[in-house]
Amino acid sequence: MVGSVLLKRMREENDFAHIAPTYFSTSAAGQRTRDHRGREHTLRDAHAIEQLAEMDIIVTCQGGSYTKAIYPALRAAGWNGYWIDAASAKRMDSDSVIALDPVNRVHIDAAIASGVKNFIGGNCSITLSLVGLAGLLQAGLVDWMSMMTYQAASGAGATHVTELLGQMTALSDHTRAALADPATPTIDVLDRARFAAASDDYPITRFGVPLAGSIITWIDSDLGNGISREEWKGEVEANKILGLAPGTIRVDGLCVRVAALQSHSAAITLKLKEDRDVESLEKLIGNGNEWVDFVPNTREESIRRLSPAAVSGSLKVAVGRLRKMNLGDGIYSVLTTGDQLLWGAAEPLRRVLGIILSTT
């Protein structure tokens, strides 16, 4: 899905006018494909080190297993090109920069100038929140963040979206007759839905459990200490993106999968280093970068603009529900929501490709 969105964005922004692309595949090498201009290309073998080594820049959305297998072999063969990768395999390596230019453009430029060749996309949840809160972070106001994420099915991959839709269809099929009769008690409709989700033919191959009408309270692998790998990424990646020493800004929370199809949200408790009036914080957030859509903390504006339905397919990261909490000095609430297939995945890759092309 990330690769498809990346190609779409590159077409929209005319990025292909600045490169001579060669297309590789892990599963369809030798087959013919057409590019956005209708020109035919033969797909090359994405495992062929010699062919890959002919490239000046490699952009991959293939996943961590591919990166772990191919990247070391390429470098061992003497390849000195730029590696731009959506996978997490090299994010925390010392020879890599997590690219998120609305937040860390100065670090990207410095890395290119110093000879860094690896630019990696960050975790979708933390990158969206960092884009949304860039104004506060760049002002040095944030002490710590407690992030509770609500992550869409598409964050797990295309097959998971299909499964969620299959679950929704199954629930609809099992309740349609009851809903057609206005006299049916709502509790009976709920019983039918519950029985459908517990049936043997209910689709749970990918998620392992029902998601439609529910949530999944664990994302990614178990680190063995009560923390999921998805939750661990928040602090380590945030500080690396910002160019800070590990642990400078403490980040923790729970990551939850919800039945949204697209776009991740995060309810964040912020501890600032000093009390500020809400109006000044609104200005800092709203002026953080051109992609922030600050939403006033009112019911009408929040339900209309601060949701996955409102931002999906858009480069805007909506930020709202900002208020001072009654938990102590310097503690505020805020909620961010943005399309994780765009700023959370594809957009940083195409933008760092453009930065490299324009500065080298």
C-alpha positions as YAML, in Angstrom:
chain: A
units: angstrom
residues:
- id: 1
  name: MET
  ca: [0.00, 0.00, 0.00]
- id: 2
  name: VAL
  ca: [2.83, 2.41, 0.83]
- id: 3
  name: GLY
  ca: [4.43, 1.78, -2.55]
- id: 4
  name: SER
  ca: [1.17, 2.46, -4.37]
- id: 5
  name: VAL
  ca: [0.64, 5.72, -2.48]
- id: 6
  name: LEU
  ca: [4.25, 6.73, -3.09]
- id: 7
  name: LEU
  ca: [3.93, 6.24, -6.86]
- id: 8
  name: LYS
  ca: [0.65, 8.16, -6.87]
- id: 9
  name: ARG
  ca: [2.21, 11.09, -5.01]
- id: 10
  name: MET
  ca: [5.25, 11.08, -7.30]
- id: 11
  name: ARG
  ca: [2.96, 11.28, -10.32]
- id: 12
  name: GLU
  ca: [0.94, 14.09, -8.75]
- id: 13
  name: GLU
  ca: [4.06, 16.14, -7.98]
- id: 14
  name: ASN
  ca: [5.80, 15.38, -11.32]
- id: 15
  name: ASP
  ca: [8.75, 13.81, -9.50]
- id: 16
  name: PHE
  ca: [9.46, 11.47, -12.39]
- id: 17
  name: ALA
  ca: [10.53, 14.43, -14.52]
- id: 18
  name: HIS
  ca: [13.69, 14.64, -12.39]
- id: 19
  name: ILE
  ca: [14.75, 10.98, -12.42]
- id: 20
  name: ALA
  ca: [15.32, 8.08, -14.82]
- id: 21
  name: PRO
  ca: [13.54, 5.27, -12.96]
- id: 22
  name: THR
  ca: [14.21, 1.55, -13.15]
- id: 23
  name: TYR
  ca: [11.59, -0.75, -11.67]
- id: 24
  name: PHE
  ca: [12.39, -3.85, -9.61]
- id: 25
  name: SER
  ca: [10.14, -6.59, -8.25]
- id: 26
  name: THR
  ca: [10.61, -9.40, -5.75]
- id: 27
  name: SER
  ca: [7.89, -11.54, -7.34]
- id: 28
  name: ALA
  ca: [7.39, -10.50, -10.98]
- id: 29
  name: ALA
  ca: [10.92, -10.08, -12.39]
- id: 30
  name: GLY
  ca: [10.94, -10.28, -16.19]
- id: 31
  name: GLN
  ca: [7.34, -9.21, -16.59]
- id: 32
  name: ARG
  ca: [6.35, -6.09, -18.46]
- id: 33
  name: THR
  ca: [4.75, -3.10, -16.75]
- id: 34
  name: ARG
  ca: [3.64, 0.38, -17.82]
- id: 35
  name: ASP
  ca: [4.65, 3.55, -16.03]
- id: 36
  name: HIS
  ca: [2.52, 6.64, -15.47]
- id: 37
  name: ARG
  ca: [3.25, 7.85, -19.01]
- id: 38
  name: GLY
  ca: [2.20, 4.56, -20.58]
- id: 39
  name: ARG
  ca: [5.77, 3.53, -21.35]
- id: 40
  name: GLU
  ca: [6.58, -0.14, -21.01]
- id: 41
  name: HIS
  ca: [9.34, -1.40, -18.71]
- id: 42
  name: THR
  ca: [10.66, -4.84, -17.91]
- id: 43
  name: LEU
  ca: [10.69, -5.44, -14.17]
- id: 44
  name: ARG
  ca: [14.13, -6.33, -12.89]
- id: 45
  name: ASP
  ca: [14.90, -8.82, -10.15]
- id: 46
  name: ALA
  ca: [14.91, -7.01, -6.81]
- id: 47
  name: HIS
  ca: [17.27, -9.65, -5.43]
- id: 48
  name: ALA
  ca: [19.91, -9.10, -8.15]
- id: 49
  name: ILE
  ca: [22.70, -7.27, -6.33]
- id: 50
  name: GLU
  ca: [24.63, -6.42, -9.51]
- id: 51
  name: GLN
  ca: [21.57, -4.80, -11.11]
- id: 52
  name: LEU
  ca: [20.65, -2.92, -7.96]
- id: 53
  name: ALA
  ca: [24.23, -1.67, -7.67]
- id: 54
  name: GLU
  ca: [23.81, 0.16, -10.99]
- id: 55
  name: MET
  ca: [21.39, 2.58, -9.30]
- id: 56
  name: ASP
  ca: [22.41, 5.93, -7.80]
- id: 57
  name: ILE
  ca: [19.41, 5.88, -5.46]
- id: 58
  name: ILE
  ca: [17.24, 2.99, -4.33]
- id: 59
  name: VAL
  ca: [13.76, 3.64, -2.93]
- id: 60
  name: THR
  ca: [12.15, 0.61, -1.32]
- id: 61
  name: CYS
  ca: [8.82, -0.06, 0.38]
- id: 62
  name: GLN
  ca: [9.38, -3.82, 0.40]
- id: 63
  name: GLY
  ca: [9.64, -4.38, 4.16]
- id: 64
  name: GLY
  ca: [12.18, -5.17, 6.83]
- id: 65
  name: SER
  ca: [12.99, -8.72, 5.71]
- id: 66
  name: TYR
  ca: [13.99, -7.45, 2.29]
- id: 67
  name: THR
  ca: [16.13, -4.69, 3.77]
- id: 68
  name: LYS
  ca: [17.94, -7.10, 6.09]
- id: 69
  name: ALA
  ca: [18.70, -9.45, 3.21]
- id: 70
  name: ILE
  ca: [19.62, -6.99, 0.46]
- id: 71
  name: TYR
  ca: [21.12, -3.89, 2.08]
- id: 72
  name: PRO
  ca: [24.21, -5.56, 3.64]
- id: 73
  name: ALA
  ca: [24.93, -7.44, 0.43]
- id: 74
  name: LEU
  ca: [24.73, -4.23, -1.60]
- id: 75
  name: ARG
  ca: [27.13, -2.36, 0.67]
- id: 76
  name: ALA
  ca: [29.46, -5.37, 0.78]
- id: 77
  name: ALA
  ca: [29.55, -5.28, -3.02]
- id: 78
  name: GLY
  ca: [30.84, -1.70, -2.85]
- id: 79
  name: TRP
  ca: [27.63, 0.16, -3.65]
- id: 80
  name: ASN
  ca: [27.78, 3.76, -2.38]
- id: 81
  name: GLY
  ca: [24.39, 5.06, -3.44]
- id: 82
  name: TYR
  ca: [21.51, 6.49, -1.42]
- id: 83
  name: TRP
  ca: [19.16, 4.04, 0.28]
- id: 84
  name: ILE
  ca: [15.64, 5.40, 0.97]
- id: 85
  name: ASP
  ca: [13.52, 2.91, 2.86]
- id: 86
  name: ALA
  ca: [10.03, 2.76, 4.40]
- id: 87
  name: ALA
  ca: [10.89, -0.26, 6.56]
- id: 88
  name: SER
  ca: [11.98, -0.03, 10.18]
- id: 89
  name: ALA
  ca: [15.05, -2.29, 9.85]
- id: 90
  name: LYS
  ca: [17.61, 0.55, 9.70]
- id: 91
  name: ARG
  ca: [15.77, 3.35, 11.52]
- id: 92
  name: MET
  ca: [17.84, 3.26, 14.67]
- id: 93
  name: ASP
  ca: [21.20, 2.51, 13.03]
- id: 94
  name: SER
  ca: [23.91, 5.12, 13.57]
- id: 95
  name: ASP
  ca: [24.49, 5.45, 9.82]
- id: 96
  name: SER
  ca: [20.84, 6.34, 9.13]
- id: 97
  name: VAL
  ca: [18.64, 9.42, 9.47]
- id: 98
  name: ILE
  ca: [14.89, 9.18, 9.98]
- id: 99
  name: ALA
  ca: [13.61, 11.61, 7.38]
- id: 100
  name: LEU
  ca: [10.73, 13.90, 8.32]
- id: 101
  name: ASP
  ca: [11.60, 17.25, 6.79]
- id: 102
  name: PRO
  ca: [8.81, 19.42, 8.29]
- id: 103
  name: VAL
  ca: [10.39, 18.53, 11.63]
- id: 104
  name: ASN
  ca: [14.08, 17.81, 10.97]
- id: 105
  name: ARG
  ca: [15.05, 19.37, 7.63]
- id: 106
  name: VAL
  ca: [18.18, 20.89, 9.19]
- id: 107
  name: HIS
  ca: [19.35, 17.43, 10.27]
- id: 108
  name: ILE
  ca: [18.65, 15.97, 6.82]
- id: 109
  name: ASP
  ca: [20.68, 18.70, 5.12]
- id: 110
  name: ALA
  ca: [23.55, 18.26, 7.57]
- id: 111
  name: ALA
  ca: [23.50, 14.48, 7.08]
- id: 112
  name: ILE
  ca: [23.66, 14.77, 3.29]
- id: 113
  name: ALA
  ca: [26.54, 17.24, 3.57]
- id: 114
  name: SER
  ca: [28.43, 14.88, 5.87]
- id: 115
  name: GLY
  ca: [28.05, 11.89, 3.55]
- id: 116
  name: VAL
  ca: [25.16, 9.97, 5.14]
- id: 117
  name: LYS
  ca: [23.58, 7.69, 2.55]
- id: 118
  name: ASN
  ca: [20.66, 6.07, 4.40]
- id: 119
  name: PHE
  ca: [17.36, 7.92, 4.85]
- id: 120
  name: ILE
  ca: [14.56, 5.98, 6.48]
- id: 121
  name: GLY
  ca: [10.86, 6.65, 6.97]
- id: 122
  name: GLY
  ca: [9.72, 6.73, 10.60]
- id: 123
  name: ASN
  ca: [6.97, 4.94, 12.48]
- id: 124
  name: CYS
  ca: [3.65, 6.22, 11.21]
- id: 125
  name: SER
  ca: [2.13, 7.08, 14.59]
- id: 126
  name: ILE
  ca: [5.02, 9.11, 15.94]
- id: 127
  name: THR
  ca: [5.72, 10.90, 12.64]
- id: 128
  name: LEU
  ca: [2.14, 12.14, 12.33]
- id: 129
  name: SER
  ca: [2.15, 13.50, 15.87]
- id: 130
  name: LEU
  ca: [5.55, 15.13, 15.39]
- id: 131
  name: VAL
  ca: [4.36, 16.88, 12.22]
- id: 132
  name: GLY
  ca: [1.28, 18.08, 14.10]
- id: 133
  name: LEU
  ca: [3.20, 19.26, 17.17]
- id: 134
  name: ALA
  ca: [6.31, 20.54, 15.39]
- id: 135
  name: GLY
  ca: [5.76, 24.09, 16.62]
- id: 136
  name: LEU
  ca: [5.88, 23.05, 20.28]
- id: 137
  name: LEU
  ca: [8.84, 20.72, 19.75]
- id: 138
  name: GLN
  ca: [10.90, 23.26, 17.84]
- id: 139
  name: ALA
  ca: [10.24, 25.79, 20.62]
- id: 140
  name: GLY
  ca: [11.77, 23.32, 23.08]
- id: 141
  name: LEU
  ca: [8.67, 23.31, 25.28]
- id: 142
  name: VAL
  ca: [7.94, 19.59, 25.53]
- id: 143
  name: ASP
  ca: [9.14, 17.70, 28.60]
- id: 144
  name: TRP
  ca: [7.29, 14.41, 28.07]
- id: 145
  name: MET
  ca: [4.36, 12.94, 26.12]
- id: 146
  name: SER
  ca: [1.91, 10.17, 26.98]
- id: 147
  name: MET
  ca: [0.55, 8.97, 23.63]
- id: 148
  name: MET
  ca: [-2.53, 6.79, 23.31]
- id: 149
  name: THR
  ca: [-2.81, 5.84, 19.64]
- id: 150
  name: TYR
  ca: [-5.86, 4.77, 17.67]
- id: 151
  name: GLN
  ca: [-4.39, 3.08, 14.62]
- id: 152
  name: ALA
  ca: [-6.32, 2.23, 11.45]
- id: 153
  name: ALA
  ca: [-6.44, -1.20, 9.84]
- id: 154
  name: SER
  ca: [-4.45, -0.01, 6.82]
- id: 155
  name: GLY
  ca: [-1.48, 0.52, 9.11]
- id: 156
  name: ALA
  ca: [-1.19, -3.26, 9.25]
- id: 157
  name: GLY
  ca: [-1.28, -3.70, 5.47]
- id: 158
  name: ALA
  ca: [-3.59, -4.21, 2.49]
- id: 159
  name: THR
  ca: [-4.71, -7.72, 3.46]
- id: 160
  name: HIS
  ca: [-5.76, -6.44, 6.88]
- id: 161
  name: VAL
  ca: [-7.96, -3.77, 5.27]
- id: 162
  name: THR
  ca: [-9.60, -6.50, 3.19]
- id: 163
  name: GLU
  ca: [-10.18, -8.58, 6.31]
- id: 164
  name: LEU
  ca: [-11.74, -5.69, 8.23]
- id: 165
  name: LEU
  ca: [-14.10, -5.04, 5.32]
- id: 166
  name: GLY
  ca: [-14.90, -8.76, 5.28]
- id: 167
  name: GLN
  ca: [-15.75, -8.61, 8.97]
- id: 168
  name: MET
  ca: [-17.99, -5.59, 8.38]
- id: 169
  name: THR
  ca: [-19.72, -7.43, 5.55]
- id: 170
  name: ALA
  ca: [-20.27, -10.50, 7.71]
- id: 171
  name: LEU
  ca: [-21.83, -8.40, 10.47]
- id: 172
  name: SER
  ca: [-24.07, -6.69, 7.94]
- id: 173
  name: ASP
  ca: [-25.15, -10.00, 6.42]
- id: 174
  name: HIS
  ca: [-26.04, -11.48, 9.80]
- id: 175
  name: THR
  ca: [-28.05, -8.45, 10.96]
- id: 176
  name: ARG
  ca: [-29.70, -7.26, 7.74]
- id: 177
  name: ALA
  ca: [-32.97, -9.14, 8.24]
- id: 178
  name: ALA
  ca: [-33.32, -8.02, 11.84]
- id: 179
  name: LEU
  ca: [-32.60, -4.40, 10.94]
- id: 180
  name: ALA
  ca: [-35.21, -4.52, 8.19]
- id: 181
  name: ASP
  ca: [-37.90, -5.08, 10.83]
- id: 182
  name: PRO
  ca: [-38.33, -1.92, 12.95]
- id: 183
  name: ALA
  ca: [-39.91, -4.02, 15.68]
- id: 184
  name: THR
  ca: [-36.71, -5.99, 16.29]
- id: 185
  name: PRO
  ca: [-35.26, -5.04, 19.69]
- id: 186
  name: THR
  ca: [-31.76, -3.54, 19.42]
- id: 187
  name: ILE
  ca: [-30.47, -6.11, 21.90]
- id: 188
  name: ASP
  ca: [-31.45, -8.86, 19.44]
- id: 189
  name: VAL
  ca: [-29.48, -7.12, 16.68]
- id: 190
  name: LEU
  ca: [-26.46, -6.92, 18.98]
- id: 191
  name: ASP
  ca: [-26.82, -10.63, 19.80]
- id: 192
  name: ARG
  ca: [-26.82, -11.50, 16.10]
- id: 193
  name: ALA
  ca: [-23.70, -9.41, 15.55]
- id: 194
  name: ARG
  ca: [-21.95, -11.01, 18.50]
- id: 195
  name: PHE
  ca: [-22.83, -14.51, 17.33]
- id: 196
  name: ALA
  ca: [-21.57, -13.68, 13.83]
- id: 197
  name: ALA
  ca: [-18.21, -12.54, 15.21]
- id: 198
  name: ALA
  ca: [-17.91, -15.78, 17.17]
- id: 199
  name: SER
  ca: [-18.73, -18.05, 14.22]
- id: 200
  name: ASP
  ca: [-16.14, -20.35, 12.66]
- id: 201
  name: ASP
  ca: [-16.35, -18.66, 9.25]
- id: 202
  name: TYR
  ca: [-15.79, -15.14, 10.56]
- id: 203
  name: PRO
  ca: [-12.61, -13.76, 8.86]
- id: 204
  name: ILE
  ca: [-9.84, -13.36, 11.47]
- id: 205
  name: THR
  ca: [-6.86, -14.88, 9.65]
- id: 206
  name: ARG
  ca: [-4.84, -11.64, 9.61]
- id: 207
  name: PHE
  ca: [-5.81, -9.93, 12.84]
- id: 208
  name: GLY
  ca: [-6.34, -13.13, 14.82]
- id: 209
  name: VAL
  ca: [-9.41, -11.65, 16.52]
- id: 210
  name: PRO
  ca: [-12.45, -9.55, 15.50]
- id: 211
  name: LEU
  ca: [-11.78, -5.86, 14.85]
- id: 212
  name: ALA
  ca: [-15.07, -4.67, 13.33]
- id: 213
  name: GLY
  ca: [-17.11, -3.28, 16.20]
- id: 214
  name: SER
  ca: [-14.14, -3.77, 18.52]
- id: 215
  name: ILE
  ca: [-10.52, -2.83, 19.18]
- id: 216
  name: ILE
  ca: [-7.24, -4.77, 19.39]
- id: 217
  name: THR
  ca: [-5.21, -3.72, 22.39]
- id: 218
  name: TRP
  ca: [-1.77, -4.81, 21.20]
- id: 219
  name: ILE
  ca: [0.17, -3.84, 18.07]
- id: 220
  name: ASP
  ca: [3.48, -5.40, 16.95]
- id: 221
  name: SER
  ca: [5.67, -7.85, 18.88]
- id: 222
  name: ASP
  ca: [5.94, -8.34, 22.63]
- id: 223
  name: LEU
  ca: [9.23, -7.08, 24.06]
- id: 224
  name: GLY
  ca: [8.70, -9.25, 27.13]
- id: 225
  name: ASN
  ca: [8.33, -6.41, 29.63]
- id: 226
  name: GLY
  ca: [4.72, -5.47, 29.05]
- id: 227
  name: ILE
  ca: [5.65, -3.09, 26.24]
- id: 228
  name: SER
  ca: [4.90, -3.68, 22.57]
- id: 229
  name: ARG
  ca: [7.52, -2.85, 19.96]
- id: 230
  name: GLU
  ca: [5.11, -0.25, 18.54]
- id: 231
  name: GLU
  ca: [5.01, 1.51, 21.91]
- id: 232
  name: TRP
  ca: [8.80, 1.33, 22.28]
- id: 233
  name: LYS
  ca: [9.29, 3.09, 18.94]
- id: 234
  name: GLY
  ca: [7.61, 6.28, 20.16]
- id: 235
  name: GLU
  ca: [10.40, 7.54, 22.41]
- id: 236
  name: VAL
  ca: [13.44, 6.25, 20.56]
- id: 237
  name: GLU
  ca: [12.29, 7.49, 17.17]
- id: 238
  name: ALA
  ca: [10.98, 10.84, 18.39]
- id: 239
  name: ASN
  ca: [14.32, 11.76, 19.93]
- id: 240
  name: LYS
  ca: [16.30, 10.54, 16.93]
- id: 241
  name: ILE
  ca: [14.11, 12.50, 14.50]
- id: 242
  name: LEU
  ca: [14.57, 15.64, 16.61]
- id: 243
  name: GLY
  ca: [18.34, 15.14, 16.84]
- id: 244
  name: LEU
  ca: [18.21, 14.74, 20.62]
- id: 245
  name: ALA
  ca: [20.05, 12.35, 22.91]
- id: 246
  name: PRO
  ca: [18.08, 9.21, 23.78]
- id: 247
  name: GLY
  ca: [15.52, 9.86, 26.50]
- id: 248
  name: THR
  ca: [15.67, 13.66, 26.25]
- id: 249
  name: ILE
  ca: [11.92, 13.75, 25.66]
- id: 250
  name: ARG
  ca: [10.18, 10.87, 27.40]
- id: 251
  name: VAL
  ca: [7.41, 9.27, 25.33]
- id: 252
  name: ASP
  ca: [5.20, 6.37, 26.39]
- id: 253
  name: GLY
  ca: [1.65, 5.14, 26.05]
- id: 254
  name: LEU
  ca: [-0.54, 2.39, 24.62]
- id: 255
  name: CYS
  ca: [-0.98, 1.58, 20.93]
- id: 256
  name: VAL
  ca: [-4.41, 0.27, 19.97]
- id: 257
  name: ARG
  ca: [-5.83, -0.93, 16.65]
- id: 258
  name: VAL
  ca: [-9.29, 0.46, 15.90]
- id: 259
  name: ALA
  ca: [-11.81, -0.25, 13.14]
- id: 260
  name: ALA
  ca: [-10.95, 2.88, 11.13]
- id: 261
  name: LEU
  ca: [-9.93, 2.00, 7.59]
- id: 262
  name: GLN
  ca: [-7.37, 4.78, 7.07]
- id: 263
  name: SER
  ca: [-5.57, 7.42, 9.17]
- id: 264
  name: HIS
  ca: [-4.14, 7.15, 12.66]
- id: 265
  name: SER
  ca: [-5.07, 9.28, 15.64]
- id: 266
  name: ALA
  ca: [-3.31, 9.90, 18.96]
- id: 267
  name: ALA
  ca: [-4.69, 11.30, 22.18]
- id: 268
  name: ILE
  ca: [-1.68, 12.92, 23.85]
- id: 269
  name: THR
  ca: [-1.08, 14.18, 27.36]
- id: 270
  name: LEU
  ca: [1.71, 16.78, 27.11]
- id: 271
  name: LYS
  ca: [3.93, 17.90, 29.97]
- id: 272
  name: LEU
  ca: [5.42, 21.24, 29.03]
- id: 273
  name: LYS
  ca: [8.45, 22.76, 30.70]
- id: 274
  name: GLU
  ca: [6.42, 25.80, 31.67]
- id: 275
  name: ASP
  ca: [2.82, 26.93, 31.85]
- id: 276
  name: ARG
  ca: [1.63, 28.75, 28.76]
- id: 277
  name: ASP
  ca: [-1.76, 30.21, 27.98]
- id: 278
  name: VAL
  ca: [-3.68, 28.09, 25.49]
- id: 279
  name: GLU
  ca: [-3.86, 30.89, 22.92]
- id: 280
  name: SER
  ca: [-0.06, 31.09, 22.62]
- id: 281
  name: LEU
  ca: [0.16, 27.31, 22.25]
- id: 282
  name: GLU
  ca: [-2.49, 27.39, 19.53]
- id: 283
  name: LYS
  ca: [-0.35, 29.84, 17.56]
- id: 284
  name: LEU
  ca: [2.82, 27.77, 18.00]
- id: 285
  name: ILE
  ca: [1.07, 24.62, 16.82]
- id: 286
  name: GLY
  ca: [-0.79, 26.26, 13.95]
- id: 287
  name: ASN
  ca: [2.38, 27.95, 12.68]
- id: 288
  name: GLY
  ca: [4.53, 24.83, 13.03]
- id: 289
  name: ASN
  ca: [4.37, 24.00, 9.33]
- id: 290
  name: GLU
  ca: [2.00, 24.37, 6.38]
- id: 291
  name: TRP
  ca: [0.45, 20.93, 6.87]
- id: 292
  name: VAL
  ca: [-0.99, 21.53, 10.33]
- id: 293
  name: ASP
  ca: [-4.75, 22.07, 10.44]
- id: 294
  name: PHE
  ca: [-5.42, 23.43, 13.90]
- id: 295
  name: VAL
  ca: [-8.96, 22.66, 15.07]
- id: 296
  name: PRO
  ca: [-10.50, 24.88, 17.79]
- id: 297
  name: ASN
  ca: [-11.52, 22.95, 20.90]
- id: 298
  name: THR
  ca: [-15.27, 23.08, 20.34]
- id: 299
  name: ARG
  ca: [-17.65, 20.18, 19.90]
- id: 300
  name: GLU
  ca: [-18.79, 21.14, 16.41]
- id: 301
  name: GLU
  ca: [-15.32, 21.78, 14.98]
- id: 302
  name: SER
  ca: [-13.86, 18.70, 16.66]
- id: 303
  name: ILE
  ca: [-16.40, 16.19, 15.37]
- id: 304
  name: ARG
  ca: [-16.34, 17.72, 11.88]
- id: 305
  name: ARG
  ca: [-12.60, 18.20, 11.32]
- id: 306
  name: LEU
  ca: [-10.70, 16.12, 13.86]
- id: 307
  name: SER
  ca: [-11.23, 12.55, 12.66]
- id: 308
  name: PRO
  ca: [-9.84, 9.93, 10.26]
- id: 309
  name: ALA
  ca: [-12.83, 10.51, 7.98]
- id: 310
  name: ALA
  ca: [-11.92, 14.20, 7.70]
- id: 311
  name: VAL
  ca: [-8.21, 13.80, 6.93]
- id: 312
  name: SER
  ca: [-7.90, 10.56, 4.93]
- id: 313
  name: GLY
  ca: [-6.36, 11.21, 1.53]
- id: 314
  name: SER
  ca: [-5.10, 14.62, 2.65]
- id: 315
  name: LEU
  ca: [-1.63, 15.84, 3.60]
- id: 316
  name: LYS
  ca: [-3.15, 17.85, 6.43]
- id: 317
  name: VAL
  ca: [-2.50, 16.67, 10.00]
- id: 318
  name: ALA
  ca: [-5.40, 17.84, 12.14]
- id: 319
  name: VAL
  ca: [-4.55, 18.93, 15.68]
- id: 320
  name: GLY
  ca: [-7.16, 19.80, 18.27]
- id: 321
  name: ARG
  ca: [-8.73, 19.21, 21.70]
- id: 322
  name: LEU
  ca: [-5.99, 21.43, 23.11]
- id: 323
  name: ARG
  ca: [-6.66, 22.44, 26.70]
- id: 324
  name: LYS
  ca: [-4.91, 22.72, 30.04]
- id: 325
  name: MET
  ca: [-5.67, 19.68, 32.17]
- id: 326
  name: ASN
  ca: [-6.47, 19.76, 35.88]
- id: 327
  name: LEU
  ca: [-3.64, 17.32, 36.65]
- id: 328
  name: GLY
  ca: [-0.96, 19.86, 37.52]
- id: 329
  name: ASP
  ca: [1.20, 22.65, 36.18]
- id: 330
  name: GLY
  ca: [2.21, 22.47, 32.53]
- id: 331
  name: ILE
  ca: [0.00, 19.51, 31.64]
- id: 332
  name: TYR
  ca: [-2.15, 19.79, 28.50]
- id: 333
  name: SER
  ca: [-4.24, 17.53, 26.31]
- id: 334
  name: VAL
  ca: [-4.11, 17.43, 22.52]
- id: 335
  name: LEU
  ca: [-5.29, 15.07, 19.78]
- id: 336
  name: THR
  ca: [-3.67, 14.55, 16.39]
- id: 337
  name: THR
  ca: [-5.01, 12.67, 13.39]
- id: 338
  name: GLY
  ca: [-3.50, 12.20, 9.94]
- id: 339
  name: ASP
  ca: [-3.24, 9.84, 7.00]
- id: 340
  name: GLN
  ca: [-0.58, 7.30, 7.93]
- id: 341
  name: LEU
  ca: [-0.16, 6.26, 4.29]
- id: 342
  name: LEU
  ca: [0.91, 9.83, 3.44]
- id: 343
  name: TRP
  ca: [2.86, 11.69, 6.16]
- id: 344
  name: GLY
  ca: [3.11, 8.45, 8.10]
- id: 345
  name: ALA
  ca: [4.80, 6.54, 5.26]
- id: 346
  name: ALA
  ca: [5.06, 7.62, 1.60]
- id: 347
  name: GLU
  ca: [5.40, 11.40, 1.75]
- id: 348
  name: PRO
  ca: [8.67, 11.59, 3.75]
- id: 349
  name: LEU
  ca: [10.28, 9.20, 1.21]
- id: 350
  name: ARG
  ca: [9.38, 11.21, -1.89]
- id: 351
  name: ARG
  ca: [10.36, 14.45, -0.17]
- id: 352
  name: VAL
  ca: [13.78, 13.23, 0.96]
- id: 353
  name: LEU
  ca: [14.35, 11.91, -2.57]
- id: 354
  name: GLY
  ca: [13.70, 15.44, -3.84]
- id: 355
  name: ILE
  ca: [16.00, 16.94, -1.21]
- id: 356
  name: ILE
  ca: [18.82, 14.60, -2.22]
- id: 357
  name: LEU
  ca: [18.32, 15.38, -5.91]
- id: 358
  name: SER
  ca: [18.36, 19.12, -5.27]
- id: 359
  name: THR
  ca: [21.44, 19.17, -3.02]
- id: 360
  name: THR
  ca: [23.80, 16.61, -4.57]
...
